[in-house]
Amino acid sequence: MADYVLAIDQGTTSSRAIVFTKSGEIHSSGQKEHEQIFPKAGWVEHDPAEIWTNTREVVGLALTRGNITYSDIAAIGITNQRETAVVWDKNTGEAVYNAIVWQDTRTSKIVAELGGDEGADKYKAICGLPLATYFSGPKVKWILDNVEGAREKAEAGDLLFGNTDAWVVWNMTGGTDGGVHVTDVTNASRTMLMDLKTLSWDEGIASDMGIPLSMLPEIRSSSEVYGEGRMKGMVPGVPIAGILGDQQAATFGQACFEKGMSKNTYGTGNFMLLNTGTEIVPSENGLLTTVCYKIGEQDAVYALEGSIAVTGSLVQWLRDNIGMIKDAPEIETLAKKVDDNGGAYVVPAFSGLFAPYWKDDARGAIVGLTRFVNKNHIARAALESTAYQTREVLDAMNADSGVELSELRVDGGMIANETLMQFQADILGVDVVRPKVAETTALGAAYAAGIAVGFWQGEQDVIDNWAEGARWSPKMPDAERERLYRQWKKAVTKTFDWVDDDVEAVEEAAAEEAADD
């Protein structure tokens, strides 16, 4: 009998494979980073072929390190970076262009043209999302409009589209030799192309974007058998039985099954989801309405989401672009050398601002500088920016839902930073709780797959497996909390409306010069 479930976590900076036991604990894992490609200012791409190669490699690593084979695996769950668009030729199996990453802002003009006089909320009543560069649909339109021959191939039925979940599943199930072209409701809800009520593609929006319906994957639930692995995926005959976008997977792994429960993931960006049950709750405060999960034939469960573009990637920027730290943990070492931020605030609007502002013409800023400020203050301000942005999203959630959050479950790489977690509790004024198993994104995908094949019986098994690992309670006086937050809000306004035609031209010229060098 198979004793494990395998989760593939295809993320923004790396691909991972994690083998989980029946109790929801990690048995073994493998991980490999892929290249971050920046052709121009605001453009972010990945190589889909590299992602697929790395996926196969990390699956092999996880099985080898666990001293097991594919026959020990009951099912495979997939979780992925959402909104990152891949378009490929179904006859050759090759992508027609690099994957355009969720952080990419090249579609700003397309978004503005689509909105027209109706503006960003043109499709919001249908898909729950504002028109923004964040989502997949406009990225597909860009590829069809700008890659030579792509539109003709698409109209002939030769091209397929998917977020990276669909790309991985198609390849794992055979690719050009019978690959299954599917996605789940959570990923489909991030394209701008799915009707939240019917859970089907909206022909009108697809037509407006010039995207043939033949390109789109079949929308399925988050927990069912989609197909079986083939030898090229190193898991022949193993059912692929769960798909969840990364943030929904983390919500599932955190056992946030009750209406009103919430989690926050600290990764490349930050993403807070609030379970709204089977009710679709429109946001009046800059949040997204999205699908949380759908188990087989059960009704879909919805969520409100606050998406923050840059949190963990700010630490990467300080390491790779500025050279201020040698590795990510060093930022906490520096931050602990000072008692506060020295009056400095870092607003990392590298890709504009996501929730609750949705301003793609914002750019990053460091404000409040004096001669007193040193690199330790900047390090602390960088960490604090993650907590402040989370506070903004939580305020919007409280306003939309009418429910005050009592505690926040957290996951993701940055929750190892205890200085950040304490400040997060301080600035929110509620307890922050870290689970015993912090890899909740991969774990959620594993649970969805395992439930589909009977490895786990249902949500109650997930609840029973969840355990608290650490808790941080607020220590900051209310007056100080509100003073710091007021200064943060002032700092954010300094990033607004930065990009205009002249700035955009300078950014593009600088990027082209860098490419030539």
C-alpha positions as semicolon CSV with decimal commas, in nm:
position;residue;x (nm);y (nm);z (nm)
1;M;0,000;0,000;0,000
2;A;0,126;0,350;-0,085
3;D;0,225;0,536;0,232
4;Y;0,288;0,888;0,101
5;V;0,149;1,174;-0,105
6;L;0,376;1,387;-0,324
7;A;0,324;1,761;-0,368
8;I;0,487;1,963;-0,646
9;D;0,514;2,332;-0,556
10;Q;0,601;2,528;-0,870
11;G;0,678;2,869;-0,720
12;T;0,801;3,206;-0,838
13;T;1,167;3,151;-0,756
14;S;1,195;2,773;-0,740
15;S;1,025;2,439;-0,792
16;R;0,996;2,196;-0,502
17;A;0,877;1,843;-0,451
18;I;0,779;1,737;-0,100
19;V;0,675;1,391;0,015
20;F;0,424;1,393;0,304
21;T;0,326;1,119;0,547
22;K;-0,028;1,035;0,659
23;S;0,015;1,263;0,962
24;G;0,097;1,558;0,734
25;E;0,467;1,564;0,818
26;I;0,753;1,603;0,569
27;H;0,926;1,276;0,476
28;S;1,166;1,413;0,214
29;S;1,200;1,697;-0,036
30;G;1,392;1,842;-0,328
31;Q;1,418;2,202;-0,447
32;K;1,581;2,391;-0,732
33;E;1,572;2,760;-0,825
34;H;1,509;2,881;-1,179
35;E;1,634;3,192;-1,353
36;Q;1,456;3,525;-1,306
37;I;1,460;3,700;-1,646
38;F;1,423;4,082;-1,664
39;P;1,431;4,188;-2,032
40;K;1,314;4,545;-1,959
41;A;1,214;4,755;-1,662
42;G;0,891;4,610;-1,523
43;W;0,919;4,289;-1,729
44;V;0,960;3,958;-1,544
45;E;0,983;3,622;-1,723
46;H;1,062;3,254;-1,662
47;D;1,172;2,985;-1,905
48;P;0,891;2,721;-1,913
49;A;1,132;2,452;-2,037
50;E;1,360;2,516;-1,740
51;I;1,062;2,496;-1,504
52;W;0,962;2,157;-1,646
53;T;1,319;2,023;-1,634
54;N;1,357;2,140;-1,274
55;T;1,022;1,988;-1,179
56;R;1,134;1,644;-1,297
57;E;1,466;1,685;-1,118
58;V;1,317;1,782;-0,781
59;V;1,070;1,492;-0,797
60;G;1,367;1,260;-0,846
61;L;1,551;1,424;-0,556
62;A;1,255;1,392;-0,321
63;L;1,203;1,024;-0,401
64;T;1,574;0,942;-0,378
65;R;1,626;1,127;-0,050
66;G;1,321;0,956;0,094
67;N;1,448;0,615;-0,019
68;I;1,118;0,548;-0,195
69;T;0,990;0,501;-0,550
70;Y;0,680;0,616;-0,735
71;S;0,502;0,296;-0,623
72;D;0,506;0,433;-0,266
73;I;0,310;0,743;-0,374
74;A;-0,070;0,734;-0,346
75;A;-0,133;1,060;-0,535
76;I;0,027;1,380;-0,655
77;G;-0,092;1,733;-0,581
78;I;0,016;2,040;-0,777
79;T;0,041;2,394;-0,643
80;N;0,182;2,685;-0,835
81;Q;0,258;3,049;-0,882
82;R;-0,073;3,188;-1,000
83;E;-0,127;3,443;-1,280
84;T;0,203;3,348;-1,448
85;A;0,100;3,279;-1,807
86;V;0,245;3,009;-2,032
87;V;0,141;2,974;-2,398
88;W;0,267;2,668;-2,585
89;D;0,226;2,480;-2,910
90;K;0,035;2,157;-2,846
91;N;0,201;1,991;-3,147
92;T;0,563;2,058;-3,050
93;G;0,528;2,099;-2,674
94;E;0,738;2,415;-2,688
95;A;0,638;2,750;-2,540
96;V;0,599;3,024;-2,801
97;Y;0,739;3,278;-2,552
98;N;0,878;3,282;-2,201
99;A;0,626;3,259;-1,918
100;I;0,513;3,611;-1,824
101;V;0,528;3,629;-1,446
102;W;0,254;3,767;-1,220
103;Q;0,480;4,058;-1,118
104;D;0,522;4,174;-1,479
105;T;0,374;4,518;-1,566
106;R;0,412;4,525;-1,947
107;T;0,035;4,493;-1,999
108;S;-0,048;4,830;-1,840
109;K;-0,154;4,983;-2,174
110;I;-0,361;4,675;-2,264
111;V;-0,534;4,698;-1,927
112;A;-0,612;5,066;-1,976
113;E;-0,748;5,006;-2,327
114;L;-0,967;4,717;-2,210
115;G;-1,111;4,928;-1,929
116;G;-1,190;5,223;-2,153
117;D;-1,451;5,457;-2,007
118;E;-1,568;5,189;-1,764
119;G;-1,230;5,168;-1,592
120;A;-1,068;4,899;-1,383
121;D;-1,395;4,752;-1,252
122;K;-1,532;4,669;-1,597
123;Y;-1,535;4,290;-1,542
124;K;-1,530;4,282;-1,162
125;A;-1,893;4,175;-1,122
126;I;-1,821;3,868;-1,336
127;C;-1,472;3,759;-1,236
128;G;-1,422;3,931;-0,900
129;L;-1,104;4,104;-1,017
130;P;-1,011;4,456;-1,123
131;L;-0,837;4,506;-1,455
132;A;-0,470;4,493;-1,359
133;T;-0,137;4,379;-1,498
134;Y;-0,132;4,110;-1,226
135;F;-0,370;3,866;-1,395
136;S;-0,315;3,610;-1,673
137;G;-0,567;3,717;-1,938
138;P;-0,397;4,041;-2,047
139;K;-0,062;3,858;-2,055
140;V;-0,203;3,606;-2,305
141;K;-0,332;3,892;-2,518
142;W;0,016;4,048;-2,514
143;I;0,173;3,723;-2,635
144;L;-0,081;3,682;-2,915
145;D;-0,036;4,047;-3,018
146;N;0,344;4,056;-3,005
147;V;0,487;3,710;-3,085
148;E;0,514;3,657;-3,459
149;G;0,269;3,394;-3,584
150;A;0,116;3,335;-3,241
151;R;-0,229;3,471;-3,317
152;E;-0,257;3,271;-3,638
153;K;-0,158;2,952;-3,455
154;A;-0,403;3,029;-3,174
155;E;-0,691;3,082;-3,415
156;A;-0,600;2,755;-3,589
157;G;-0,633;2,574;-3,254
158;D;-0,263;2,491;-3,221
159;L;-0,182;2,690;-2,905
160;L;-0,267;2,614;-2,543
161;F;-0,261;2,845;-2,243
162;G;-0,232;2,783;-1,872
163;N;-0,089;2,909;-1,549
164;T;0,211;2,697;-1,453
165;D;-0,014;2,430;-1,297
166;A;-0,158;2,348;-1,640
167;W;0,189;2,347;-1,798
168;V;0,322;2,099;-1,539
169;V;0,016;1,871;-1,551
170;W;0,012;1,865;-1,933
171;N;0,376;1,759;-1,941
172;M;0,342;1,508;-1,656
173;T;0,051;1,334;-1,828
174;G;0,226;1,292;-2,161
175;G;0,264;1,633;-2,323
176;T;0,231;1,599;-2,700
177;D;0,143;1,232;-2,647
178;G;-0,199;1,269;-2,484
179;G;-0,122;1,532;-2,222
180;V;-0,425;1,643;-2,017
181;H;-0,502;2,014;-2,053
182;V;-0,677;2,109;-1,729
183;T;-0,671;2,363;-1,449
184;D;-0,866;2,399;-1,129
185;V;-1,117;2,663;-1,023
186;T;-0,867;2,850;-0,806
187;N;-0,621;2,903;-1,092
188;A;-0,900;2,979;-1,338
189;S;-1,026;3,248;-1,102
190;R;-0,693;3,433;-1,143
191;T;-0,709;3,476;-1,519
192;M;-0,989;3,740;-1,538
193;L;-1,158;3,498;-1,778
194;M;-1,375;3,288;-1,543
195;D;-1,728;3,365;-1,424
196;L;-1,723;3,320;-1,045
197;K;-2,087;3,213;-1,035
198;T;-2,084;2,950;-1,311
199;L;-1,717;2,846;-1,271
200;S;-1,685;2,847;-1,649
201;W;-1,497;3,060;-1,902
202;D;-1,673;3,384;-1,991
203;E;-1,693;3,410;-2,369
204;G;-1,745;3,787;-2,364
205;I;-1,430;3,866;-2,169
206;A;-1,225;3,617;-2,372
207;S;-1,354;3,780;-2,691
208;D;-1,266;4,129;-2,564
209;M;-0,911;4,010;-2,500
210;G;-0,891;3,829;-2,835
211;I;-0,828;3,491;-2,673
212;P;-0,976;3,187;-2,855
213;L;-1,162;2,956;-2,617
214;S;-0,975;2,662;-2,773
215;M;-0,661;2,781;-2,590
216;L;-0,816;2,754;-2,246
217;P;-0,782;2,447;-2,022
218;E;-1,082;2,256;-1,893
219;I;-1,184;2,388;-1,551
220;R;-1,207;2,114;-1,287
221;S;-1,241;2,099;-0,909
222;S;-0,937;2,127;-0,681
223;S;-0,959;1,765;-0,565
224;E;-1,024;1,491;-0,821
225;V;-0,820;1,260;-1,047
226;Y;-0,723;1,452;-1,363
227;G;-0,497;1,186;-1,514
228;E;-0,197;0,966;-1,441
229;G;0,172;1,038;-1,457
230;R;0,374;0,916;-1,752
231;M;0,736;0,800;-1,749
232;K;0,871;1,142;-1,850
233;G;0,724;1,277;-1,528
234;M;0,901;1,001;-1,330
235;V;0,574;0,891;-1,169
236;P;0,415;0,645;-1,415
237;G;0,063;0,541;-1,323
238;V;0,041;0,765;-1,015
239;P;-0,285;0,967;-1,012
240;I;-0,250;1,344;-1,032
241;A;-0,544;1,432;-0,812
242;G;-0,511;1,782;-0,666
243;I;-0,452;2,131;-0,806
244;L;-0,462;2,450;-0,601
245;G;-0,309;2,791;-0,670
246;D;-0,037;2,851;-0,413
247;Q;-0,227;3,086;-0,184
248;Q;-0,541;2,876;-0,185
249;A;-0,326;2,570;-0,118
250;A;-0,177;2,741;0,187
251;T;-0,528;2,827;0,309
252;F;-0,622;2,460;0,270
253;G;-0,305;2,344;0,443
254;Q;-0,374;2,583;0,732
255;A;-0,716;2,416;0,779
256;C;-0,900;2,746;0,727
257;F;-1,225;2,569;0,642
258;E;-1,464;2,778;0,850
259;K;-1,613;3,103;0,728
260;G;-1,414;3,391;0,877
261;M;-1,084;3,201;0,912
262;S;-0,781;3,367;0,756
263;K;-0,415;3,301;0,676
264;N;-0,127;3,510;0,546
265;T;0,158;3,371;0,336
266;Y;0,497;3,544;0,343
267;G;0,682;3,459;0,023
268;T;0,802;3,654;-0,280
269;G;0,494;3,863;-0,210
270;N;0,236;3,842;0,067
271;F;-0,113;3,701;0,024
272;M;-0,387;3,706;0,285
273;L;-0,705;3,503;0,227
274;L;-1,027;3,515;0,426
275;N;-1,272;3,225;0,386
276;T;-1,619;3,362;0,302
277;G;-1,787;3,022;0,270
278;T;-2,010;2,955;-0,027
279;E;-2,094;3,325;-0,053
280;I;-1,934;3,546;-0,318
281;V;-1,845;3,868;-0,132
282;P;-1,768;4,169;-0,356
283;S;-1,496;4,395;-0,218
284;E;-1,546;4,766;-0,169
285;N;-1,196;4,816;-0,027
286;G;-0,946;4,704;-0,292
287;L;-0,949;4,330;-0,229
288;L;-1,002;4,046;-0,475
289;T;-1,295;3,806;-0,475
290;T;-1,164;3,462;-0,564
291;V;-1,232;3,089;-0,536
292;C;-1,079;2,940;-0,221
293;Y;-1,121;2,571;-0,314
294;K;-1,366;2,316;-0,446
295;I;-1,356;1,954;-0,330
296;G;-1,494;1,721;-0,597
297;E;-1,868;1,764;-0,640
298;Q;-1,907;1,983;-0,330
299;D;-2,000;2,351;-0,367
300;A;-1,717;2,593;-0,430
301;V;-1,587;2,787;-0,130
302;Y;-1,493;3,151;-0,193
303;A;-1,251;3,397;-0,036
304;L;-1,150;3,759;-0,016
305;E;-0,782;3,811;-0,092
306;G;-0,534;4,087;-0,030
307;S;-0,236;4,054;-0,265
308;I;0,093;4,233;-0,193
309;A;0,348;4,228;-0,474
310;V;0,680;4,267;-0,292
311;T;0,779;4,135;0,051
312;G;1,035;3,852;0,042
313;S;1,160;3,977;-0,294
314;L;1,256;4,304;-0,119
315;V;1,505;4,103;0,087
316;Q;1,634;3,945;-0,236
317;W;1,673;4,295;-0,384
318;L;1,878;4,412;-0,086
319;R;2,097;4,102;-0,127
320;D;2,134;4,080;-0,505
321;N;2,091;4,435;-0,635
322;I;2,224;4,646;-0,348
323;G;2,467;4,402;-0,185
324;M;2,365;4,512;0,165
325;I;2,339;4,154;0,294
326;K;2,506;3,827;0,195
327;D;2,206;3,603;0,260
328;A;1,842;3,645;0,360
329;P;1,881;3,562;0,733
330;E;2,134;3,845;0,769
331;I;1,857;4,102;0,739
332;E;1,727;4,001;1,082
333;T;2,080;4,020;1,226
334;L;2,108;4,380;1,109
335;A;1,754;4,474;1,212
336;K;1,810;4,351;1,569
337;K;2,102;4,592;1,613
338;V;1,860;4,887;1,638
339;D;1,545;4,943;1,845
340;D;1,341;5,100;1,565
341;N;1,358;5,216;1,203
342;G;1,515;5,553;1,287
343;G;1,227;5,726;1,108
344;A;1,295;5,553;0,773
345;Y;1,029;5,371;0,571
346;V;1,080;5,147;0,267
347;V;0,785;5,122;0,028
348;P;0,875;4,845;-0,222
349;A;0,645;4,936;-0,510
350;F;0,874;4,769;-0,765
351;S;0,576;4,639;-0,962
352;G;0,341;4,918;-0,867
353;L;0,113;4,869;-0,569
354;F;-0,133;4,581;-0,540
355;A;-0,402;4,565;-0,269
356;P;-0,561;4,783;-0,156
357;Y;-0,436;5,055;-0,398
358;W;-0,398;4,887;-0,741
359;K;-0,165;5,154;-0,879
360;D;0,062;5,015;-1,150
361;D;0,224;5,358;-1,197
362;A;0,369;5,361;-0,844
363;R;0,740;5,296;-0,789
364;G;0,945;5,212;-0,481
365;A;1,076;5,470;-0,238
366;I;1,281;5,504;0,081
367;V;1,160;5,806;0,276
368;G;1,220;5,973;0,613
369;L;1,598;5,963;0,576
370;T;1,827;6,164;0,806
371;R;2,202;6,144;0,874
372;F;2,113;5,929;1,176
373;V;1,983;5,643;0,960
374;N;2,225;5,357;0,887
375;K;2,199;5,020;0,711
376;N;2,060;4,858;1,026
377;H;1,765;5,099;1,020
378;I;1,712;5,028;0,648
379;A;1,714;4,654;0,717
380;R;1,457;4,699;0,992
381;A;1,244;4,929;0,773
382;A;1,252;4,667;0,496
383;L;1,119;4,400;0,732
384;E;0,861;4,636;0,877
385;S;0,728;4,718;0,529
386;T;0,596;4,361;0,505
387;A;0,407;4,401;0,832
388;Y;0,266;4,742;0,737
389;Q;0,140;4,618;0,402
390;T;-0,025;4,325;0,578
391;R;-0,197;4,570;0,817
392;E;-0,340;4,760;0,519
393;V;-0,485;4,439;0,376
394;L;-0,625;4,331;0,713
395;D;-0,798;4,666;0,757
396;A;-0,961;4,621;0,415
397;M;-1,071;4,267;0,505
398;N;-1,226;4,382;0,831
399;A;-1,416;4,653;0,643
400;D;-1,541;4,417;0,369
401;S;-1,633;4,124;0,593
402;G;-1,753;4,311;0,900
403;V;-1,565;4,059;1,112
404;E;-1,268;4,158;1,330
405;L;-0,989;3,899;1,303
406;S;-0,894;3,744;1,639
407;E;-0,567;3,583;1,525
408;L;-0,370;3,539;1,203
409;R;-0,228;3,205;1,086
410;V;0,096;3,257;0,896
411;D;0,317;3,052;0,666
412;G;0,590;3,095;0,405
413;G;0,964;3,146;0,416
414;M;0,968;3,476;0,607
415;I;0,792;3,337;0,915
416;A;1,130;3,204;1,032
417;N;1,213;3,570;1,103
418;E;1,101;3,615;1,463
419;T;1,171;3,989;1,464
420;L;0,925;4,030;1,176
421;M;0,665;3,805;1,339
422;Q;0,671;4,002;1,665
423;F;0,645;4,333;1,481
424;Q;0,360;4,187;1,274
425;A;0,168;4,105;1,592
426;D;0,247;4,451;1,729
427;I;0,129;4,644;1,425
428;L;-0,185;4,430;1,380
429;G;-0,280;4,420;1,746
430;V;-0,370;4,048;1,721
431;D;-0,186;3,720;1,785
432;V;0,020;3,575;1,501
433;V;0,031;3,194;1,491
434;R;0,286;2,977;1,308
435;P;0,194;2,611;1,245
436;K;0,419;2,320;1,338
437;V;0,454;2,227;0,969
438;A;0,535;2,555;0,796
439;E;0,526;2,418;0,437
440;T;0,151;2,468;0,420
441;T;0,137;2,550;0,048
442;A;0,274;2,213;-0,059
443;L;0,084;2,046;0,224
444;G;-0,248;2,189;0,105
445;A;-0,193;2,049;-0,245
446;A;-0,102;1,713;-0,093
447;Y;-0,420;1,711;0,114
448;A;-0,636;1,793;-0,189
449;A;-0,482;1,506;-0,384
450;G;-0,495;1,264;-0,094
451;I;-0,861;1,337;-0,023
452;A;-0,945;1,267;-0,388
453;V;-0,804;0,912;-0,369
454;G;-0,914;0,831;-0,013
455;F;-0,569;0,861;0,145
456;W;-0,730;1,115;0,376
457;Q;-1,103;1,105;0,441
458;G;-1,173;1,478;0,421
459;E;-1,127;1,818;0,581
460;Q;-1,147;1,679;0,935
461;D;-0,822;1,487;0,883
462;V;-0,656;1,816;0,784
463;I;-0,792;1,986;1,096
464;D;-0,673;1,700;1,316
465;N;-0,322;1,712;1,167
466;W;-0,281;2,090;1,209
467;A;-0,079;2,190;1,516
468;E;0,043;2,522;1,652
469;G;0,418;2,571;1,637
470;A;0,469;2,922;1,777
471;R;0,263;3,226;1,879
472;W;0,345;3,597;1,902
473;S;0,121;3,835;2,099
474;P;0,113;4,217;2,067
475;K;0,337;4,410;2,307
476;M;0,326;4,758;2,151
477;P;0,114;5,035;2,313
478;D;-0,187;5,136;2,102
479;A;-0,070;5,497;2,062
480;E;0,271;5,389;1,928
481;R;0,110;5,139;1,690
482;E;-0,111;5,404;1,537
483;R;0,171;5,664;1,517
484;L;0,395;5,425;1,321
485;Y;0,111;5,318;1,095
486;R;0,016;5,680;1,023
487;Q;0,374;5,751;0,914
488;W;0,368;5,442;0,691
489;K;0,051;5,559;0,518
490;K;0,218;5,893;0,453
491;A;0,523;5,717;0,306
492;V;0,304;5,514;0,067
493;T;0,155;5,830;-0,085
494;K;0,505;5,936;-0,196
495;T;0,514;5,647;-0,446
496;F;0,191;5,736;-0,630
497;D;0,179;5,848;-0,994
498;W;0,553;5,811;-1,048
499;V;0,544;5,664;-1,398
500;D;0,445;5,883;-1,690
501;D;0,546;5,867;-2,055
502;D;0,885;6,030;-1,994
503;V;0,971;5,803;-1,702
504;E;0,859;5,496;-1,897
505;A;1,084;5,594;-2,190
506;V;1,385;5,639;-1,960
507;E;1,318;5,300;-1,792
508;E;1,302;5,124;-2,130
509;A;1,620;5,295;-2,256
510;A;1,809;5,197;-1,939
511;A;1,693;4,836;-1,973
512;E;1,801;4,819;-2,338
513;E;2,144;4,966;-2,251
514;A;2,186;4,708;-1,972
515;A;2,092;4,427;-2,213
516;D;2,351;4,548;-2,465
517;D;2,622;4,551;-2,195
